[in-house]
Every structure is written in structure tokens, then in C-alpha cells.
Amino acid sequence: MSPQVISAISGTWKGTTTPVGHGDSGQISITFTSSAPGTVAASITWTSGDNKHQYTGSASGTLANLAASGLGPQMTCGYKASGAITGTTYAGTYETVGTSCGTASGTFSAVKQ
């Protein structure tokens, strides 16, 4: 990945999550922290719209296939997500995982700040 691409995505991105059917919407903040040649990496914080819990996690992959996952405060409920960076938007889908959370899924979108 060229230095121009890395500088274009580095920094903080913010956005929202939208449930499909039932589930919890919220706010996401993504900070791209490092990049090895051909890959991107980031830290992610999702703040639940309903209960204000924070789910922290990370993302890694390529611009076209950037996977993310994280856990909530009790460490028994979390999410997994996948998406792609196109221009200044990181967008994709997510679903909940874990023993203490209901089944939910939805979409997310974040833009570079």
C-alpha cells in the first residue's frame, strides 16, 4: 500500500450503527493506528445508543476487506463486523456474538473526520 493511501486513511473516523429489525443503534469511533505494506489496522470503540456501554475492539485487513471485532464491558457480549473503505467512508455489516447478548445485526458507516 502506498504512503499516499496510508496518509489518506490515517486518523479518526466517526459514524453510526443502524440495526436491522431489532437491536441497538449507536456511535462508532475508529482510529487507524498502523499499516503494514498492503494492510490496514485500527482500534474501534462502539458506544451503545440504548445503555451507553462501550464495546472496544480492533480491525485489520485490506481496504476492500476490513474485518472488526470487539467485546463489551462484561466481556461476554460483543460484535463482529466486516466492511470496506471506499474513499473517505468505511461501511459494512455487523452482528452480535457472545453468551449474554441477544441476536442482532445491522449496518455501520463511518467517515474520516
Biopython code that builds the backbone (N, CA, C, O; Angstrom):
import numpy as np
from Bio.PDB.StructureBuilder import StructureBuilder

atoms = [
    (1, "MET", "N", (0.863, -1.170, 0.000)),
    (1, "MET", "CA", (0.000, 0.000, 0.000)),
    (1, "MET", "C", (0.900, 1.220, 0.000)),
    (1, "MET", "O", (1.856, 1.284, 0.773)),
    (2, "SER", "N", (0.618, 2.161, -0.830)),
    (2, "SER", "CA", (1.468, 3.338, -0.962)),
    (2, "SER", "C", (1.336, 4.269, 0.235)),
    (2, "SER", "O", (0.305, 4.265, 0.907)),
    (3, "PRO", "N", (2.370, 5.071, 0.514)),
    (3, "PRO", "CA", (2.271, 6.042, 1.614)),
    (3, "PRO", "C", (1.109, 7.023, 1.435)),
    (3, "PRO", "O", (0.551, 7.495, 2.426)),
    (4, "GLN", "N", (0.735, 7.337, 0.194)),
    (4, "GLN", "CA", (-0.384, 8.246, -0.042)),
    (4, "GLN", "C", (-1.694, 7.639, 0.462)),
    (4, "GLN", "O", (-2.515, 8.340, 1.052)),
    (5, "VAL", "N", (-1.891, 6.339, 0.231)),
    (5, "VAL", "CA", (-3.105, 5.677, 0.697)),
    (5, "VAL", "C", (-3.123, 5.643, 2.213)),
    (5, "VAL", "O", (-4.158, 5.918, 2.820)),
    (6, "ILE", "N", (-2.000, 5.311, 2.839)),
    (6, "ILE", "CA", (-1.931, 5.259, 4.294)),
    (6, "ILE", "C", (-2.257, 6.617, 4.896)),
    (6, "ILE", "O", (-3.030, 6.687, 5.851)),
    (7, "SER", "N", (-1.697, 7.688, 4.374)),
    (7, "SER", "CA", (-1.979, 9.010, 4.928)),
    (7, "SER", "C", (-3.424, 9.417, 4.678)),
    (7, "SER", "O", (-3.991, 10.184, 5.456)),
    (8, "ALA", "N", (-4.024, 8.920, 3.616)),
    (8, "ALA", "CA", (-5.415, 9.269, 3.316)),
    (8, "ALA", "C", (-6.389, 8.648, 4.318)),
    (8, "ALA", "O", (-7.457, 9.209, 4.563)),
    (9, "ILE", "N", (-6.037, 7.494, 4.901)),
    (9, "ILE", "CA", (-6.956, 6.858, 5.843)),
    (9, "ILE", "C", (-6.550, 7.073, 7.298)),
    (9, "ILE", "O", (-7.362, 6.826, 8.190)),
    (10, "SER", "N", (-5.339, 7.519, 7.571)),
    (10, "SER", "CA", (-4.901, 7.651, 8.957)),
    (10, "SER", "C", (-5.701, 8.722, 9.675)),
    (10, "SER", "O", (-6.149, 9.697, 9.072)),
    (11, "GLY", "N", (-5.870, 8.522, 10.980)),
    (11, "GLY", "CA", (-6.633, 9.466, 11.778)),
    (11, "GLY", "C", (-7.922, 8.851, 12.288)),
    (11, "GLY", "O", (-8.113, 7.637, 12.221)),
    (12, "THR", "N", (-8.810, 9.704, 12.800)),
    (12, "THR", "CA", (-10.050, 9.258, 13.413)),
    (12, "THR", "C", (-11.222, 9.379, 12.448)),
    (12, "THR", "O", (-11.368, 10.379, 11.745)),
    (13, "TRP", "N", (-12.049, 8.348, 12.429)),
    (13, "TRP", "CA", (-13.274, 8.298, 11.636)),
    (13, "TRP", "C", (-14.421, 8.115, 12.614)),
    (13, "TRP", "O", (-14.276, 7.409, 13.612)),
    (14, "LYS", "N", (-15.555, 8.737, 12.344)),
    (14, "LYS", "CA", (-16.721, 8.605, 13.229)),
    (14, "LYS", "C", (-17.961, 8.310, 12.420)),
    (14, "LYS", "O", (-18.080, 8.706, 11.260)),
    (15, "GLY", "N", (-18.906, 7.590, 13.066)),
    (15, "GLY", "CA", (-20.129, 7.254, 12.358)),
    (15, "GLY", "C", (-21.158, 6.624, 13.263)),
    (15, "GLY", "O", (-21.110, 6.766, 14.485)),
    (16, "THR", "N", (-22.096, 5.923, 12.640)),
    (16, "THR", "CA", (-23.232, 5.346, 13.354)),
    (16, "THR", "C", (-23.436, 3.891, 12.969)),
    (16, "THR", "O", (-22.960, 3.424, 11.934)),
    (17, "THR", "N", (-24.164, 3.185, 13.840)),
    (17, "THR", "CA", (-24.619, 1.835, 13.534)),
    (17, "THR", "C", (-26.139, 1.856, 13.480)),
    (17, "THR", "O", (-26.786, 2.584, 14.232)),
    (18, "THR", "N", (-26.700, 1.057, 12.590)),
    (18, "THR", "CA", (-28.148, 1.001, 12.407)),
    (18, "THR", "C", (-28.591, -0.450, 12.432)),
    (18, "THR", "O", (-28.179, -1.230, 11.574)),
    (19, "PRO", "N", (-29.427, -0.835, 13.403)),
    (19, "PRO", "CA", (-29.861, -2.235, 13.471)),
    (19, "PRO", "C", (-30.831, -2.584, 12.347)),
    (19, "PRO", "O", (-31.552, -1.728, 11.835)),
    (20, "VAL", "N", (-30.829, -3.859, 11.980)),
    (20, "VAL", "CA", (-31.806, -4.394, 11.040)),
    (20, "VAL", "C", (-32.829, -5.131, 11.891)),
    (20, "VAL", "O", (-32.467, -6.075, 12.594)),
    (21, "GLY", "N", (-34.101, -4.728, 11.850)),
    (21, "GLY", "CA", (-35.112, -5.335, 12.701)),
    (21, "GLY", "C", (-34.998, -4.789, 14.107)),
    (21, "GLY", "O", (-35.309, -3.622, 14.345)),
    (22, "HIS", "N", (-34.554, -5.622, 15.053)),
    (22, "HIS", "CA", (-34.359, -5.156, 16.421)),
    (22, "HIS", "C", (-32.861, -5.078, 16.699)),
    (22, "HIS", "O", (-32.057, -5.619, 15.941)),
    (23, "GLY", "N", (-32.502, -4.428, 17.747)),
    (23, "GLY", "CA", (-31.096, -4.306, 18.114)),
    (23, "GLY", "C", (-30.810, -2.903, 18.597)),
    (23, "GLY", "O", (-31.723, -2.107, 18.816)),
    (24, "ASP", "N", (-29.565, -2.615, 18.755)),
    (24, "ASP", "CA", (-29.110, -1.387, 19.375)),
    (24, "ASP", "C", (-28.345, -0.534, 18.368)),
    (24, "ASP", "O", (-27.378, -0.993, 17.761)),
    (25, "SER", "N", (-28.776, 0.683, 18.200)),
    (25, "SER", "CA", (-28.005, 1.606, 17.369)),
    (25, "SER", "C", (-26.927, 2.224, 18.241)),
    (25, "SER", "O", (-26.881, 1.970, 19.445)),
    (26, "GLY", "N", (-26.080, 3.012, 17.663)),
    (26, "GLY", "CA", (-25.044, 3.636, 18.468)),
    (26, "GLY", "C", (-24.097, 4.469, 17.640)),
    (26, "GLY", "O", (-24.335, 4.740, 16.463)),
    (27, "GLN", "N", (-23.020, 4.868, 18.282)),
    (27, "GLN", "CA", (-21.987, 5.691, 17.662)),
    (27, "GLN", "C", (-20.692, 4.891, 17.626)),
    (27, "GLN", "O", (-20.388, 4.153, 18.564)),
    (28, "ILE", "N", (-19.924, 5.036, 16.537)),
    (28, "ILE", "CA", (-18.636, 4.369, 16.460)),
    (28, "ILE", "C", (-17.537, 5.382, 16.215)),
    (28, "ILE", "O", (-17.744, 6.409, 15.568)),
    (29, "SER", "N", (-16.379, 5.077, 16.738)),
    (29, "SER", "CA", (-15.183, 5.878, 16.520)),
    (29, "SER", "C", (-14.057, 4.917, 16.159)),
    (29, "SER", "O", (-13.810, 3.949, 16.877)),
    (30, "ILE", "N", (-13.383, 5.178, 15.064)),
    (30, "ILE", "CA", (-12.337, 4.301, 14.549)),
    (30, "ILE", "C", (-11.066, 5.133, 14.398)),
    (30, "ILE", "O", (-11.089, 6.208, 13.799)),
    (31, "THR", "N", (-9.967, 4.634, 14.939)),
    (31, "THR", "CA", (-8.683, 5.313, 14.786)),
    (31, "THR", "C", (-7.718, 4.371, 14.103)),
    (31, "THR", "O", (-7.343, 3.339, 14.660)),
    (32, "PHE", "N", (-7.322, 4.722, 12.912)),
    (32, "PHE", "CA", (-6.352, 3.903, 12.194)),
    (32, "PHE", "C", (-4.992, 4.131, 12.829)),
    (32, "PHE", "O", (-4.478, 5.249, 12.862)),
    (33, "THR", "N", (-4.411, 3.025, 13.340)),
    (33, "THR", "CA", (-3.236, 3.110, 14.189)),
    (33, "THR", "C", (-1.943, 2.720, 13.495)),
    (33, "THR", "O", (-0.882, 3.243, 13.837)),
    (34, "SER", "N", (-2.005, 1.827, 12.543)),
    (34, "SER", "CA", (-0.786, 1.393, 11.870)),
    (34, "SER", "C", (-1.152, 0.723, 10.563)),
    (34, "SER", "O", (-2.308, 0.385, 10.309)),
    (35, "SER", "N", (-0.145, 0.544, 9.754)),
    (35, "SER", "CA", (-0.377, -0.133, 8.494)),
    (35, "SER", "C", (0.911, -0.787, 8.027)),
    (35, "SER", "O", (1.921, -0.117, 7.811)),
    (36, "ALA", "N", (0.862, -2.088, 7.875)),
    (36, "ALA", "CA", (1.958, -2.813, 7.249)),
    (36, "ALA", "C", (1.722, -2.766, 5.741)),
    (36, "ALA", "O", (0.602, -2.487, 5.312)),
    (37, "PRO", "N", (2.725, -3.024, 4.941)),
    (37, "PRO", "CA", (2.513, -2.982, 3.486)),
    (37, "PRO", "C", (1.333, -3.847, 3.053)),
    (37, "PRO", "O", (1.303, -5.049, 3.319)),
    (38, "GLY", "N", (0.374, -3.234, 2.392)),
    (38, "GLY", "CA", (-0.793, -3.948, 1.868)),
    (38, "GLY", "C", (-1.927, -4.151, 2.847)),
    (38, "GLY", "O", (-2.962, -4.701, 2.470)),
    (39, "THR", "N", (-1.772, -3.724, 4.103)),
    (39, "THR", "CA", (-2.817, -3.935, 5.101)),
    (39, "THR", "C", (-3.111, -2.650, 5.861)),
    (39, "THR", "O", (-2.334, -1.696, 5.827)),
    (40, "VAL", "N", (-4.241, -2.643, 6.542)),
    (40, "VAL", "CA", (-4.590, -1.534, 7.428)),
    (40, "VAL", "C", (-4.991, -2.105, 8.783)),
    (40, "VAL", "O", (-5.436, -3.250, 8.865)),
    (41, "ALA", "N", (-4.838, -1.318, 9.847)),
    (41, "ALA", "CA", (-5.220, -1.737, 11.193)),
    (41, "ALA", "C", (-5.812, -0.549, 11.919)),
    (41, "ALA", "O", (-5.462, 0.598, 11.638)),
    (42, "ALA", "N", (-6.719, -0.825, 12.863)),
    (42, "ALA", "CA", (-7.391, 0.256, 13.579)),
    (42, "ALA", "C", (-7.880, -0.222, 14.930)),
    (42, "ALA", "O", (-8.043, -1.419, 15.163)),
    (43, "SER", "N", (-8.111, 0.739, 15.822)),
    (43, "SER", "CA", (-8.829, 0.459, 17.065)),
    (43, "SER", "C", (-10.230, 1.050, 16.913)),
    (43, "SER", "O", (-10.404, 2.097, 16.289)),
    (44, "ILE", "N", (-11.225, 0.373, 17.488)),
    (44, "ILE", "CA", (-12.620, 0.784, 17.318)),
    (44, "ILE", "C", (-13.307, 0.838, 18.676)),
    (44, "ILE", "O", (-13.111, -0.041, 19.516)),
    (45, "THR", "N", (-14.111, 1.873, 18.885)),
    (45, "THR", "CA", (-14.982, 1.958, 20.050)),
    (45, "THR", "C", (-16.405, 2.169, 19.556)),
    (45, "THR", "O", (-16.672, 3.106, 18.803)),
    (46, "TRP", "N", (-17.317, 1.299, 19.977)),
    (46, "TRP", "CA", (-18.739, 1.435, 19.662)),
    (46, "TRP", "C", (-19.448, 1.738, 20.964)),
    (46, "TRP", "O", (-19.338, 0.971, 21.920)),
    (47, "THR", "N", (-20.177, 2.847, 21.020)),
    (47, "THR", "CA", (-20.954, 3.219, 22.199)),
    (47, "THR", "C", (-22.415, 2.947, 21.910)),
    (47, "THR", "O", (-23.001, 3.524, 20.994)),
    (48, "SER", "N", (-22.997, 2.058, 22.705)),
    (48, "SER", "CA", (-24.382, 1.658, 22.537)),
    (48, "SER", "C", (-25.320, 2.854, 22.694)),
    (48, "SER", "O", (-25.146, 3.669, 23.601)),
    (49, "GLY", "N", (-26.299, 2.955, 21.822)),
    (49, "GLY", "CA", (-27.285, 4.020, 21.921)),
    (49, "GLY", "C", (-28.279, 3.803, 23.044)),
    (49, "GLY", "O", (-28.825, 4.766, 23.583)),
    (50, "ASP", "N", (-28.523, 2.537, 23.409)),
    (50, "ASP", "CA", (-29.512, 2.223, 24.446)),
    (50, "ASP", "C", (-28.956, 2.339, 25.859)),
    (50, "ASP", "O", (-29.518, 3.045, 26.696)),
    (51, "ASN", "N", (-27.856, 1.650, 26.122)),
    (51, "ASN", "CA", (-27.361, 1.596, 27.501)),
    (51, "ASN", "C", (-26.025, 2.302, 27.701)),
    (51, "ASN", "O", (-25.488, 2.303, 28.809)),
    (52, "LYS", "N", (-25.490, 2.895, 26.660)),
    (52, "LYS", "CA", (-24.231, 3.652, 26.692)),
    (52, "LYS", "C", (-23.017, 2.801, 27.043)),
    (52, "LYS", "O", (-21.967, 3.348, 27.379)),
    (53, "HIS", "N", (-23.133, 1.462, 26.975)),
    (53, "HIS", "CA", (-21.965, 0.602, 27.161)),
    (53, "HIS", "C", (-20.988, 0.846, 26.021)),
    (53, "HIS", "O", (-21.389, 1.151, 24.898)),
    (54, "GLN", "N", (-19.711, 0.710, 26.322)),
    (54, "GLN", "CA", (-18.699, 0.822, 25.283)),
    (54, "GLN", "C", (-18.141, -0.553, 24.959)),
    (54, "GLN", "O", (-17.776, -1.323, 25.849)),
    (55, "TYR", "N", (-18.084, -0.839, 23.687)),
    (55, "TYR", "CA", (-17.511, -2.070, 23.176)),
    (55, "TYR", "C", (-16.223, -1.689, 22.472)),
    (55, "TYR", "O", (-16.245, -0.913, 21.517)),
    (56, "THR", "N", (-15.101, -2.225, 22.930)),
    (56, "THR", "CA", (-13.820, -1.873, 22.327)),
    (56, "THR", "C", (-13.305, -3.051, 21.527)),
    (56, "THR", "O", (-13.531, -4.209, 21.880)),
    (57, "GLY", "N", (-12.618, -2.745, 20.454)),
    (57, "GLY", "CA", (-12.103, -3.794, 19.599)),
    (57, "GLY", "C", (-11.086, -3.281, 18.627)),
    (57, "GLY", "O", (-10.515, -2.203, 18.796)),
    (58, "SER", "N", (-10.869, -4.076, 17.603)),
    (58, "SER", "CA", (-9.869, -3.723, 16.604)),
    (58, "SER", "C", (-10.331, -4.177, 15.229)),
    (58, "SER", "O", (-11.251, -4.984, 15.094)),
    (59, "ALA", "N", (-9.678, -3.647, 14.229)),
    (59, "ALA", "CA", (-9.956, -4.017, 12.843)),
    (59, "ALA", "C", (-8.630, -4.255, 12.137)),
    (59, "ALA", "O", (-7.627, -3.610, 12.441)),
    (60, "SER", "N", (-8.638, -5.176, 11.205)),
    (60, "SER", "CA", (-7.451, -5.401, 10.386)),
    (60, "SER", "C", (-7.881, -6.009, 9.069)),
    (60, "SER", "O", (-8.943, -6.624, 8.967)),
    (61, "GLY", "N", (-7.052, -5.831, 8.073)),
    (61, "GLY", "CA", (-7.332, -6.372, 6.754)),
    (61, "GLY", "C", (-6.806, -5.463, 5.671)),
    (61, "GLY", "O", (-5.762, -4.826, 5.812)),
    (62, "THR", "N", (-7.560, -5.419, 4.579)),
    (62, "THR", "CA", (-7.207, -4.576, 3.443)),
    (62, "THR", "C", (-8.293, -3.526, 3.243)),
    (62, "THR", "O", (-9.334, -3.584, 3.898)),
    (63, "LEU", "N", (-8.070, -2.589, 2.366)),
    (63, "LEU", "CA", (-9.090, -1.569, 2.094)),
    (63, "LEU", "C", (-10.397, -2.193, 1.638)),
    (63, "LEU", "O", (-11.471, -1.697, 1.979)),
    (64, "ALA", "N", (-10.321, -3.271, 0.875)),
    (64, "ALA", "CA", (-11.522, -3.903, 0.330)),
    (64, "ALA", "C", (-12.163, -4.906, 1.277)),
    (64, "ALA", "O", (-13.314, -5.290, 1.070)),
    (65, "ASN", "N", (-11.447, -5.340, 2.313)),
    (65, "ASN", "CA", (-11.975, -6.343, 3.228)),
    (65, "ASN", "C", (-11.392, -6.100, 4.618)),
    (65, "ASN", "O", (-10.384, -6.699, 4.992)),
    (66, "LEU", "N", (-12.030, -5.223, 5.371)),
    (66, "LEU", "CA", (-11.551, -4.825, 6.695)),
    (66, "LEU", "C", (-12.477, -5.413, 7.747)),
    (66, "LEU", "O", (-13.612, -4.962, 7.899)),
    (67, "ALA", "N", (-12.002, -6.417, 8.475)),
    (67, "ALA", "CA", (-12.808, -7.113, 9.489)),
    (67, "ALA", "C", (-12.561, -6.501, 10.861)),
    (67, "ALA", "O", (-11.446, -6.079, 11.167)),
    (68, "ALA", "N", (-13.609, -6.453, 11.690)),
    (68, "ALA", "CA", (-13.508, -5.886, 13.033)),
    (68, "ALA", "C", (-14.205, -6.793, 14.028)),
    (68, "ALA", "O", (-15.113, -7.545, 13.672)),
    (69, "SER", "N", (-13.769, -6.717, 15.284)),
    (69, "SER", "CA", (-14.455, -7.424, 16.365)),
    (69, "SER", "C", (-14.155, -6.709, 17.668)),
    (69, "SER", "O", (-13.159, -5.996, 17.788)),
    (70, "GLY", "N", (-15.039, -6.911, 18.650)),
    (70, "GLY", "CA", (-14.841, -6.282, 19.941)),
    (70, "GLY", "C", (-15.737, -6.880, 20.994)),
    (70, "GLY", "O", (-16.665, -7.630, 20.692)),
    (71, "LEU", "N", (-15.444, -6.534, 22.259)),
    (71, "LEU", "CA", (-16.208, -7.038, 23.393)),
    (71, "LEU", "C", (-16.701, -5.896, 24.251)),
    (71, "LEU", "O", (-16.096, -4.825, 24.300)),
    (72, "GLY", "N", (-17.813, -6.141, 24.929)),
    (72, "GLY", "CA", (-18.389, -5.158, 25.832)),
    (72, "GLY", "C", (-17.768, -5.225, 27.216)),
    (72, "GLY", "O", (-16.815, -5.972, 27.439)),
    (73, "PRO", "N", (-18.311, -4.440, 28.154)),
    (73, "PRO", "CA", (-17.719, -4.329, 29.483)),
    (73, "PRO", "C", (-17.717, -5.630, 30.287)),
    (73, "PRO", "O", (-16.827, -5.826, 31.115)),
    (74, "GLN", "N", (-18.685, -6.523, 30.069)),
    (74, "GLN", "CA", (-18.703, -7.791, 30.801)),
    (74, "GLN", "C", (-17.910, -8.886, 30.098)),
    (74, "GLN", "O", (-17.783, -9.995, 30.616)),
    (75, "MET", "N", (-17.385, -8.578, 28.934)),
    (75, "MET", "CA", (-16.557, -9.488, 28.151)),
    (75, "MET", "C", (-17.296, -10.747, 27.681)),
    (75, "MET", "O", (-16.651, -11.698, 27.239)),
    (76, "THR", "N", (-18.622, -10.777, 27.764)),
    (76, "THR", "CA", (-19.398, -11.933, 27.314)),
    (76, "THR", "C", (-20.307, -11.594, 26.149)),
    (76, "THR", "O", (-21.017, -12.466, 25.648)),
    (77, "CYS", "N", (-20.299, -10.365, 25.716)),
    (77, "CYS", "CA", (-21.116, -9.930, 24.595)),
    (77, "CYS", "C", (-20.261, -9.014, 23.731)),
    (77, "CYS", "O", (-19.528, -8.167, 24.242)),
    (78, "GLY", "N", (-20.358, -9.187, 22.450)),
    (78, "GLY", "CA", (-19.556, -8.360, 21.557)),
    (78, "GLY", "C", (-20.132, -8.321, 20.165)),
    (78, "GLY", "O", (-21.321, -8.564, 19.961)),
    (79, "TYR", "N", (-19.285, -8.016, 19.216)),
    (79, "TYR", "CA", (-19.716, -7.901, 17.838)),
    (79, "TYR", "C", (-18.609, -8.392, 16.922)),
    (79, "TYR", "O", (-17.440, -8.449, 17.303)),
    (80, "LYS", "N", (-19.002, -8.742, 15.712)),
    (80, "LYS", "CA", (-18.048, -8.942, 14.633)),
    (80, "LYS", "C", (-18.613, -8.209, 13.426)),
    (80, "LYS", "O", (-19.824, -8.175, 13.210)),
    (81, "ALA", "N", (-17.727, -7.634, 12.657)),
    (81, "ALA", "CA", (-18.150, -6.807, 11.535)),
    (81, "ALA", "C", (-17.201, -6.994, 10.366)),
    (81, "ALA", "O", (-16.054, -7.410, 10.532)),
    (82, "SER", "N", (-17.697, -6.682, 9.194)),
    (82, "SER", "CA", (-16.842, -6.657, 8.019)),
    (82, "SER", "C", (-17.308, -5.532, 7.111)),
    (82, "SER", "O", (-18.496, -5.217, 7.041)),
    (83, "GLY", "N", (-16.363, -4.944, 6.428)),
    (83, "GLY", "CA", (-16.695, -3.845, 5.540)),
    (83, "GLY", "C", (-15.522, -3.494, 4.661)),
    (83, "GLY", "O", (-14.535, -4.224, 4.579)),
    (84, "ALA", "N", (-15.652, -2.359, 4.005)),
    (84, "ALA", "CA", (-14.616, -1.898, 3.088)),
    (84, "ALA", "C", (-14.488, -0.386, 3.188)),
    (84, "ALA", "O", (-15.446, 0.318, 3.509)),
    (85, "ILE", "N", (-13.298, 0.091, 2.907)),
    (85, "ILE", "CA", (-13.055, 1.530, 2.839)),
    (85, "ILE", "C", (-13.121, 1.940, 1.380)),
    (85, "ILE", "O", (-12.375, 1.431, 0.544)),
    (86, "THR", "N", (-14.015, 2.862, 1.086)),
    (86, "THR", "CA", (-14.145, 3.424, -0.249)),
    (86, "THR", "C", (-14.040, 4.933, -0.113)),
    (86, "THR", "O", (-14.922, 5.569, 0.464)),
    (87, "GLY", "N", (-12.978, 5.503, -0.635)),
    (87, "GLY", "CA", (-12.784, 6.948, -0.486)),
    (87, "GLY", "C", (-12.612, 7.307, 0.975)),
    (87, "GLY", "O", (-11.656, 6.870, 1.615)),
    (88, "THR", "N", (-13.526, 8.097, 1.507)),
    (88, "THR", "CA", (-13.453, 8.502, 2.915)),
    (88, "THR", "C", (-14.576, 7.887, 3.746)),
    (88, "THR", "O", (-14.969, 8.455, 4.765)),
    (89, "THR", "N", (-15.102, 6.722, 3.321)),
    (89, "THR", "CA", (-16.155, 6.026, 4.058)),
    (89, "THR", "C", (-15.746, 4.579, 4.330)),
    (89, "THR", "O", (-15.302, 3.868, 3.429)),
    (90, "TYR", "N", (-15.902, 4.155, 5.585)),
    (90, "TYR", "CA", (-15.754, 2.750, 5.967)),
    (90, "TYR", "C", (-17.154, 2.268, 6.294)),
    (90, "TYR", "O", (-17.768, 2.763, 7.239)),
    (91, "ALA", "N", (-17.674, 1.311, 5.533)),
    (91, "ALA", "CA", (-19.053, 0.859, 5.708)),
    (91, "ALA", "C", (-19.113, -0.658, 5.581)),
    (91, "ALA", "O", (-18.298, -1.279, 4.898)),
    (92, "GLY", "N", (-20.118, -1.244, 6.269)),
    (92, "GLY", "CA", (-20.298, -2.674, 6.187)),
    (92, "GLY", "C", (-21.421, -3.155, 7.061)),
    (92, "GLY", "O", (-22.357, -2.411, 7.354)),
    (93, "THR", "N", (-21.330, -4.411, 7.482)),
    (93, "THR", "CA", (-22.367, -5.038, 8.293)),
    (93, "THR", "C", (-21.762, -5.579, 9.589)),
    (93, "THR", "O", (-20.559, -5.829, 9.671)),
    (94, "TYR", "N", (-22.621, -5.755, 10.602)),
    (94, "TYR", "CA", (-22.171, -6.310, 11.880)),
    (94, "TYR", "C", (-23.220, -7.270, 12.417)),
    (94, "TYR", "O", (-24.376, -7.250, 11.993)),
    (95, "GLU", "N", (-22.799, -8.113, 13.356)),
    (95, "GLU", "CA", (-23.721, -8.958, 14.109)),
    (95, "GLU", "C", (-23.161, -9.144, 15.504)),
    (95, "GLU", "O", (-21.951, -9.076, 15.718)),
    (96, "THR", "N", (-24.063, -9.381, 16.458)),
    (96, "THR", "CA", (-23.637, -9.594, 17.837)),
    (96, "THR", "C", (-23.136, -11.026, 18.002)),
    (96, "THR", "O", (-23.553, -11.936, 17.284)),
    (97, "VAL", "N", (-22.240, -11.201, 18.956)),
    (97, "VAL", "CA", (-21.713, -12.516, 19.311)),
    (97, "VAL", "C", (-21.574, -12.576, 20.819)),
    (97, "VAL", "O", (-21.349, -11.552, 21.465)),
    (98, "GLY", "N", (-21.706, -13.760, 21.381)),
    (98, "GLY", "CA", (-21.494, -13.917, 22.811)),
    (98, "GLY", "C", (-22.670, -14.554, 23.509)),
    (98, "GLY", "O", (-23.752, -14.706, 22.941)),
    (99, "THR", "N", (-22.435, -14.924, 24.753)),
    (99, "THR", "CA", (-23.422, -15.677, 25.524)),
    (99, "THR", "C", (-24.449, -14.807, 26.224)),
    (99, "THR", "O", (-25.507, -15.306, 26.605)),
    (100, "SER", "N", (-24.172, -13.515, 26.409)),
    (100, "SER", "CA", (-25.103, -12.693, 27.191)),
    (100, "SER", "C", (-25.823, -11.636, 26.371)),
    (100, "SER", "O", (-26.439, -10.731, 26.933)),
    (101, "CYS", "N", (-25.753, -11.738, 25.049)),
    (101, "CYS", "CA", (-26.459, -10.736, 24.243)),
    (101, "CYS", "C", (-27.403, -11.428, 23.267)),
    (101, "CYS", "O", (-27.146, -12.537, 22.799)),
    (102, "GLY", "N", (-28.467, -10.760, 22.987)),
    (102, "GLY", "CA", (-29.417, -11.288, 22.021)),
    (102, "GLY", "C", (-28.849, -11.216, 20.619)),
    (102, "GLY", "O", (-27.815, -10.591, 20.379)),
    (103, "THR", "N", (-29.531, -11.858, 19.710)),
    (103, "THR", "CA", (-29.114, -11.846, 18.316)),
    (103, "THR", "C", (-29.526, -10.533, 17.675)),
    (103, "THR", "O", (-30.703, -10.171, 17.694)),
    (104, "ALA", "N", (-28.581, -9.835, 17.120)),
    (104, "ALA", "CA", (-28.865, -8.573, 16.429)),
    (104, "ALA", "C", (-27.852, -8.414, 15.303)),
    (104, "ALA", "O", (-26.745, -8.950, 15.358)),
    (105, "SER", "N", (-28.248, -7.679, 14.301)),
    (105, "SER", "CA", (-27.344, -7.385, 13.190)),
    (105, "SER", "C", (-27.747, -6.038, 12.613)),
    (105, "SER", "O", (-28.811, -5.499, 12.918)),
    (106, "GLY", "N", (-26.879, -5.517, 11.783)),
    (106, "GLY", "CA", (-27.182, -4.236, 11.166)),
    (106, "GLY", "C", (-26.049, -3.760, 10.282)),
    (106, "GLY", "O", (-25.190, -4.532, 9.857)),
    (107, "THR", "N", (-26.075, -2.478, 10.022)),
    (107, "THR", "CA", (-25.067, -1.851, 9.176)),
    (107, "THR", "C", (-24.355, -0.766, 9.951)),
    (107, "THR", "O", (-24.866, -0.273, 10.957)),
    (108, "PHE", "N", (-23.183, -0.394, 9.487)),
    (108, "PHE", "CA", (-22.447, 0.709, 10.075)),
    (108, "PHE", "C", (-21.807, 1.530, 8.957)),
    (108, "PHE", "O", (-21.576, 1.040, 7.852)),
    (109, "SER", "N", (-21.535, 2.767, 9.274)),
    (109, "SER", "CA", (-20.860, 3.650, 8.335)),
    (109, "SER", "C", (-20.108, 4.703, 9.126)),
    (109, "SER", "O", (-20.645, 5.287, 10.068)),
    (110, "ALA", "N", (-18.862, 4.943, 8.741)),
    (110, "ALA", "CA", (-18.051, 5.968, 9.391)),
    (110, "ALA", "C", (-17.310, 6.761, 8.331)),
    (110, "ALA", "O", (-16.911, 6.214, 7.303)),
    (111, "VAL", "N", (-17.126, 8.041, 8.579)),
    (111, "VAL", "CA", (-16.405, 8.888, 7.638)),
    (111, "VAL", "C", (-15.194, 9.520, 8.343)),
    (111, "VAL", "O", (-15.197, 9.730, 9.557)),
    (112, "LYS", "N", (-14.187, 9.809, 7.563)),
    (112, "LYS", "CA", (-12.980, 10.417, 8.100)),
    (112, "LYS", "C", (-13.292, 11.818, 8.580)),
    (112, "LYS", "O", (-13.979, 12.580, 7.901)),
    (113, "GLN", "N", (-12.785, 12.152, 9.756)),
    (113, "GLN", "CA", (-13.021, 13.480, 10.349)),
    (113, "GLN", "C", (-11.948, 14.464, 9.917)),
    (113, "GLN", "O", (-11.982, 15.628, 10.316)),
]
sb = StructureBuilder()
sb.init_structure("model")
sb.init_model(0)
sb.init_chain("A")
sb.init_seg("    ")
for serial, (resi, resn, name, xyz) in enumerate(atoms, 1):
    if name == "N":
        sb.init_residue(resn, " ", resi, " ")
    sb.init_atom(name, np.array(xyz, "f"), 0.0, 1.0, " ", f" {name:<3s}", serial, name[0])
structure = sb.get_structure()
